[in-house]
Amino acid sequence: MNQASDQARPTPRAGIMDIEAYVPGKSTAPAGVAKVHKLSSNENPLGPSPKAIEAARDVAAKLDIYPDGTARRLREAIAEVHGLNPANIVCSNGSDEILGLLAQTYLAPGDEAVITEHAFMVYKIYIQSAGAVPVSVQETNERADVDAILAAVTPRTRIIFLANPNNPTGTYLPFQEVRRLHAGLPRNVLLVLDGAYAEYVRRNDYEAGVELVAGAENVVMTRTFSKLGLGGARIGWMYAPMHIIDAINRVRGPFNVNATAIEAGIAAIRDRAHVERSVAHNETWLSWVSEELTKLGLRVTPSVGNFVLIHFPEDKKHSAAAADDYLSARGYILRRVSGYGFPNALRMSVGTEEANRGVVAALTTFLKS
Ligand SMILES: Cc1ncc(COP(=O)(O)O)c(C=O)c1O
């Protein structure tokens, strides 16, 4: 761009226009489809807690009043359920926001942040927004590789973003591996453990990160309410050492969690029966979907989340794109994941029984076609 046009209108900082905007999962089917099953954003097929719906309704009459800027009651409810100190929690407008705030606070132009090959895409966006350099490292068998991450650390590295389990693969690192990763990092490098799917993991060797955060100065754990029925309310949170809480509280918007989100969130997290029902539903249907799709001859990455990554055959007729069109025409909306380095796979959220059976039945006929 020449100088004249530079002055003709405001221009974003260097690097901003290199960012590829996040493309959310589709939510609509082609015209004429009678019933849509949205399986593209890892939402809860059981919906929100009825108690959260009621709490959100009750807030409606008080929408003229600003929320509590520290979301104290929400932090206390989270702390109570997870056995944490509420002072070590910051709430956010979805966990996306807290990931962005961490990047904004700890990355300067030219710094590096390490992500893995098939990492959640938002990390790269926030790293680039901060003017820093995303360093992507290879995974092994679609799982984060601790040695590869450690090998990528340089004197410029400031953050490691690790989703555990990861989206869109659904794979996870056992706690021993996370501990080994942390032990190998310089103490000035921040390890961000993104536990967006932590509630769904049913493995004895998994830990979302509470223990590590409590015992270190350079680890934070981020979590979300989105996968347990409140994606639309936008509630995330971070558990972190006090010096990080202090820094983030200086940077975040003063009322970053809205009044409806606060009340719905408090009701939702206290409704343990709804959480348990949601997790039990997922446990049953995650294994059912994985097994049935495997029986069809499709490779499914072993997942501990509330979704599966389905790999399609190489022939064009049965590719992921063809399957996506076939499923969409029948109302089953899955997620294309080319942007995540999987041009021939689809991610499917575990849905209702009807949706799960419907996808398997549709793929059975699709593969015979
Ligand atoms: C790994 C991971 N982290 C964070 C998020 C962000 O969730 P939210 O901003 O809804 O809390 C998601 C959502 O898809 C995710 O998959």
The ligand as a Gaussian input file, in Angstrom:
#p B3LYP/6-31G(d) Opt

LIG

0 1
 C      -10.632000     -26.500000      22.961000
 C      -11.600000     -25.380000      23.103000
 N      -11.276000     -24.353000      23.888000
 C      -12.098000     -23.312000      24.068000
 C      -13.310000     -23.265000      23.426000
 C      -14.116000     -22.019000      23.598000
 O      -15.306000     -22.205000      24.208000
 P      -16.173000     -21.005000      24.740000
 O      -15.602000     -19.714000      24.266000
 O      -17.526000     -21.266000      24.224000
 O      -16.075000     -21.108000      26.238000
 C      -13.710000     -24.305000      22.597000
 C      -14.982000     -24.242000      21.872000
 O      -15.220000     -24.887000      20.897000
 C      -12.820000     -25.388000      22.421000
 O      -13.116000     -26.402000      21.619000

